[in-house]
């Protein structure tokens, strides 16, 4: 049996105001073509189909077009929800996607059998997948409670909770089938790309599982969540295929791929990485302030179609007024112009964080990701902040009484 494993599409991704969806759509088209040319019997998608819980129409088109291409080729697929996906939104289209050969597991329900998917393939063999969508601690506890688990002693113990689910998934494996596990989670020792470091909350020890927790009966563990392609375990064999394009500047220089897994019932799996060519290169240019013009003039021709971040290194106390304009005159396509991180608090006032309000920090975050903050978004943030403050004040008043 030949199974193509991919993950972390992040359709709808916007980087510093630049929509990456057309590149992601091209990558998904490339993967669908690879599934045909490599004679894949099935495709596994290990979560984060979308970048946000409320994806754009173009993002939905990119993902649904991918599944339709697989259907046209007669290739079934199994997919799970990741932490970026809206589990409820995906659950609402589960039956619809089933009509085109997609077995989608978006949420944990009271039916444990819903996590076990059996996929007849044209190879004549059956692929059994224990498919577990992303679970935060809150969702994990609620899901285990639905399935009858005793959660009273491990309400804050993520690994024990995952043990419960992994055990249930392994019980669904069948002799004579190819048995695989699919997770959107972080394994101990996994090496993140720079893009995930901004989400360290989900990568610290409280939200990881160990290789020893993976059921030995799984012939292959199809992982998602980490954007850097890597083997995460030997026994059982577990891999992250990584994201399908370079999503953030922290992923600059990474080669993207999908994994072709060749395996027969009861036999060890063999994994072959297949490189992807879609997606624009992300590059970070480090330029001393006194060499901005000379260096960037040389970079104009070499930049090509790459998306650029220019990191200007400026000595302490150097005047940097008009720096961004100077850079953009030479490289109009640069998505970001920043001062060296080591000089952040010594440079432009607008780059400092000290003394900024929550709203100001949010505005900066939005500007870096998507451009100017819309007024309705600013109003919604203020409303949420005021609601939280009112709740805190009410709790403090009650405590004082």
C-alpha positions in Angstrom: 0.0 0.0 0.0 1.2 3.5 -0.8 0.0 6.3 1.4 0.8 10.0 0.9 1.1 12.0 4.1 0.8 15.8 4.3 -0.3 18.4 6.9 -0.4 22.0 7.8 -1.9 23.6 4.7 -2.8 26.9 6.6 -5.0 28.0 3.7 -5.9 31.6 4.2 -2.5 32.5 5.6 -1.7 36.3 5.5 1.9 37.3 6.1 2.5 41.0 6.9 -0.6 41.9 4.8 0.3 39.6 1.9 -2.1 36.8 1.1 -0.3 33.4 0.7 -3.4 31.5 -0.4 -2.6 31.4 -4.1 0.7 29.8 -3.3 -1.0 27.3 -0.9 -3.5 26.5 -3.6 -0.7 25.8 -6.1 1.0 23.6 -3.5 -2.2 21.6 -2.9 -2.6 21.2 -6.7 0.9 19.9 -6.8 0.3 17.4 -4.0 -2.9 16.1 -5.7 -0.9 15.6 -8.9 1.8 13.7 -6.9 -0.9 11.5 -5.3 -1.8 10.5 -8.9 1.7 10.1 -10.3 2.9 8.2 -7.3 -0.1 5.9 -7.4 -1.2 6.7 -3.9 -3.9 4.4 -2.4 -4.9 7.0 0.2 -3.9 10.5 1.4 -3.6 11.5 5.1 -3.9 15.1 6.1 -2.8 15.7 9.7 -4.6 18.9 10.6 -4.4 22.7 10.1 -6.2 22.7 6.8 -6.9 26.4 7.4 -5.0 29.2 9.1 -7.9 30.7 10.9 -11.2 29.6 12.4 -13.1 31.7 9.9 -11.2 31.2 6.6 -11.8 33.2 3.4 -13.7 31.9 0.5 -10.4 31.6 -1.5 -9.0 29.5 1.4 -12.0 27.2 1.3 -11.8 26.9 -2.4 -8.1 25.9 -2.2 -8.8 23.1 0.3 -12.0 21.8 -1.3 -10.5 21.9 -4.8 -7.7 19.7 -3.4 -10.1 17.1 -2.2 -12.1 17.2 -5.4 -8.9 16.5 -7.4 -8.3 13.4 -5.2 -11.9 12.3 -5.8 -11.4 12.7 -9.6 -8.4 10.4 -9.3 -10.3 7.9 -7.2 -8.0 8.4 -4.1 -9.7 8.4 -0.7 -8.4 10.5 2.2 -8.5 10.9 5.9 -8.1 14.3 7.6 -8.3 15.7 11.1 -8.8 19.2 12.6 -5.7 21.0 13.9 -5.4 23.8 16.4 -5.8 26.5 13.8 -9.0 24.9 12.4 -12.5 25.5 13.8 -13.5 22.0 14.8 -17.2 23.0 14.8 -16.9 24.5 11.3 -15.2 21.4 9.9 -17.7 19.2 11.7 -20.5 21.0 9.8 -19.1 19.8 6.4 -18.0 16.3 7.5 -20.9 14.5 5.8 -20.6 16.7 2.7 -16.9 15.9 2.3 -17.7 12.2 2.8 -19.5 12.3 -0.5 -16.2 13.1 -2.2 -14.2 10.4 -0.4 -12.9 12.4 2.6 -13.2 10.9 6.0 -12.9 13.9 8.2 -12.5 13.7 12.0 -13.1 17.2 13.4 -14.3 16.6 17.0 -14.3 13.9 19.7 -17.8 12.7 20.2 -19.5 10.2 22.6 -18.9 7.5 19.9 -15.3 6.1 20.2 -15.8 4.3 16.9 -15.9 7.7 15.1 -12.1 8.0 15.8 -11.3 4.8 13.9 -11.5 5.0 10.1 -11.4 2.0 7.8 -10.4 2.9 4.2 -10.7 0.2 1.5 -8.1 0.9 -1.2 -7.5 -0.2 -4.8 -4.5 -2.1 -3.6 -6.9 -4.6 -2.2 -5.8 -3.9 1.4 -7.6 -1.9 4.0 -6.1 1.1 5.7 -7.2 1.5 9.3 -6.5 5.0 10.8 -6.8 6.0 14.4 -7.5 9.7 13.8 -7.3 12.1 16.8 -8.0 15.8 16.1 -6.1 18.4 18.0 -7.1 18.5 21.7 -6.3 21.3 24.1 -6.3 20.4 27.7 -9.9 21.7 28.0 -11.1 19.7 24.9 -9.1 16.6 25.9 -10.8 16.5 29.3 -14.3 17.1 27.9 -13.7 14.4 25.2 -12.4 11.8 27.6 -15.4 12.5 29.9 -17.7 11.9 26.9 -16.1 8.5 26.3 -16.3 7.4 29.9 -12.8 8.2 31.1 -12.1 9.0 34.8 -10.9 12.6 34.5 -11.0 13.5 38.2 -7.3 12.7 38.9 -5.8 14.1 35.7 -7.7 17.3 35.0 -4.4 19.1 34.5 -2.3 16.2 33.3 -2.2 16.3 29.5 -0.1 13.2 29.0 -2.3 11.0 31.1 -5.2 12.2 29.1 -3.5 11.5 25.8 -2.7 8.0 27.1 -6.4 7.4 27.5 -7.1 8.4 23.9 -4.0 6.6 22.3 -5.1 3.4 24.1 -8.6 3.7 22.6 -7.2 4.3 19.1 -4.9 1.3 19.3 -7.9 -0.9 20.3 -9.4 -0.1 16.9 -6.4 -1.5 14.9 -7.2 -4.7 13.0 -5.1 -7.7 12.1 -4.6 -8.0 8.4 -5.0 -4.3 7.9 -2.4 -1.5 7.5 -2.7 0.3 10.9 -1.8 3.9 11.2 -2.2 6.6 13.8 -2.8 10.3 13.0 -2.3 13.1 15.5 -2.0 16.9 15.5 0.3 17.2 18.5 3.9 17.8 19.6 6.3 14.9 20.4 9.2 15.4 22.8 12.3 16.5 21.0 10.5 17.7 17.9 12.4 20.6 16.3 10.1 23.5 15.5 10.5 26.0 12.7 11.0 29.6 13.7 7.3 30.2 12.9 6.1 28.0 15.7 8.2 29.7 18.3 5.6 32.4 18.6 3.2 29.7 19.7 5.5 28.2 22.4 2.6 27.8 24.7 1.5 24.8 22.7 5.0 23.4 22.5 6.2 23.5 26.1 6.4 20.4 28.3 2.7 20.6 29.4 1.5 20.1 25.9 3.9 17.4 24.6 3.7 13.6 24.5 6.6 11.2 24.6 7.5 8.6 21.9 6.9 5.9 24.5 3.2 6.8 24.6 2.7 6.0 21.0 1.2 2.5 20.5 3.7 0.0 19.3 1.1 -1.6 17.1 0.9 1.5 14.9 2.9 0.9 11.7 3.2 4.6 11.0 2.3 7.7 13.0 1.2 10.6 10.7 1.9 13.8 12.7 1.0 17.4 12.1 1.5 20.7 14.0 5.3 21.1 13.6 6.2 22.9 10.3 9.7 21.5 9.9 9.8 18.1 8.2 11.4 15.4 10.4 11.3 11.9 11.8 10.0 12.2 15.4 10.2 8.5 16.5 11.8 5.2 15.4 9.5 2.8 17.2 6.8 3.2 16.2 7.9 5.1 13.1 6.5 8.7 13.3 7.0 11.6 10.9 6.1 15.3 10.5 5.9 16.1 6.8 5.9 19.8 7.6 4.0 22.7 6.1 3.4 22.8 2.4 5.1 26.2 1.8 7.3 28.4 3.8 4.7 30.1 5.9 6.7 32.6 7.9 10.2 34.1 7.8 11.2 31.6 10.5 10.8 28.9 7.9 13.1 30.6 5.4 15.5 28.1 3.8 13.4 25.0 4.7 12.7 22.6 1.8 9.1 21.5 1.8 7.9 18.0 1.2 5.2 15.3 1.5 5.9 11.7 2.6 5.2 8.6 0.6 4.7 5.7 3.0 4.9 2.2 1.6 3.7 -0.5 3.9 2.0 -3.9 4.0 -0.1 -5.4 6.9 2.2 -6.5 9.7 5.4 -5.2 8.0 7.6 -2.2 8.7 6.8 1.0 6.8 9.2 2.7 4.5 9.1 6.5 4.1 10.3 8.4 1.1 10.2 12.2 1.2 9.0 13.9 -2.0 10.1 17.5 -2.4 7.5 20.3 -3.3 8.3 23.1 -5.6 5.4 25.4 -5.0 5.5 28.5 -2.9 7.7 31.6 -2.9 11.0 31.6 -1.0 11.1 33.6 2.2 14.4 35.4 2.8 15.7 37.6 5.6 18.4 40.1 4.7 20.6 41.4 7.4 22.0 44.8 6.4 24.2 47.2 8.4 22.6 50.7 8.4 25.6 52.3 6.7 25.4 49.9 3.8 21.6 49.9 3.2 21.7 51.5 -0.3 24.8 49.6 -1.5 23.7 46.2 -0.3 20.0 46.5 -1.3 20.9 47.7 -4.8 22.9 44.4 -5.3 19.9 42.4 -3.9 17.4 43.9 -6.4 18.3 41.4 -9.2 18.9 38.5 -6.9 15.6 38.8 -5.0 13.6 37.4 -7.9 10.2 36.3 -6.7 11.3 35.8 -3.0 9.4 37.5 -0.3 11.8 39.6 1.8 12.2 40.8 5.4 15.0 43.4 5.8 16.7 43.4 9.2 18.8 46.6 9.6 21.6 46.5 12.1 22.0 49.9 13.7 24.5 51.0 16.4 23.1 52.4 19.6 21.9 56.0 19.4 21.9 56.1 15.5 19.2 58.2 13.9 16.9 56.0 11.9 14.2 58.3 10.7 12.9 57.4 7.2 14.6 54.0 7.3 11.6 52.1 6.0 11.2 54.5 3.1 14.8 54.1 2.2 14.5 50.4 2.1 11.2 50.3 0.2 12.6 52.6 -2.5 15.2 50.0 -3.3 13.1 46.8 -2.6 9.4 47.8 -3.1 8.4 44.2 -2.5 9.9 43.9 1.0 7.1 42.8 3.4 8.9 43.9 6.5 11.6 46.3 7.6 12.9 45.9 11.1 15.8 46.9 13.2 18.1 44.3 14.7 16.4 42.6 17.7 19.4 43.4 19.8 18.8 47.1 19.2 15.0 47.0 19.5 14.8 49.1 22.7 17.4 51.5 21.5 15.8 52.3 18.2 12.5 53.6 16.8 9.9 54.4 19.4 7.3 52.6 17.4 9.2 49.3 17.8 9.4 49.5 21.6 7.0 47.4 23.7 7.6 48.9 27.1 4.7 51.0 28.2 2.4 50.0 25.4 -1.3 49.2 26.2 -2.9 45.9 25.3 -4.7 47.6 22.5 -1.5 49.1 21.1 0.2 45.7 21.3 -2.7 44.2 19.5 -2.6 46.9 16.8 1.1 46.2 16.2 0.5 42.5 16.0 -2.3 43.0 13.5 -0.2 45.5 11.4 2.6 43.0 11.2 0.4 40.2 10.1 -2.3 41.8 8.0 -1.8 45.6 7.7 -3.9 48.3 9.3 -6.3 47.3 12.0 -10.0 47.7 10.9 -12.1 49.9 13.1 -14.7 47.2 13.7 -11.8 44.9 14.9 -10.5 47.6 17.2 -14.0 48.2 18.7 -14.4 44.4 19.2 -11.1 44.2 21.0 -12.0 47.2 23.3 -15.3 45.6 24.1 -13.7 42.3 25.0 -11.1 44.1 27.1 -13.7 46.0 28.9 -15.7 42.9 29.6 -12.7 41.1 31.1 -11.9 44.2 33.2 -15.5 44.3 34.5 -15.3 40.6 35.4 -12.0 41.1 37.3 -13.3 44.1 39.2 -16.5 42.3 40.1 -14.5 39.3 41.4 -12.2 41.6 43.4 -15.2 43.3 44.9 -16.8 40.0 45.8 -13.5 38.9 47.4 -13.3 42.1 49.4 -16.7 41.5 50.9 
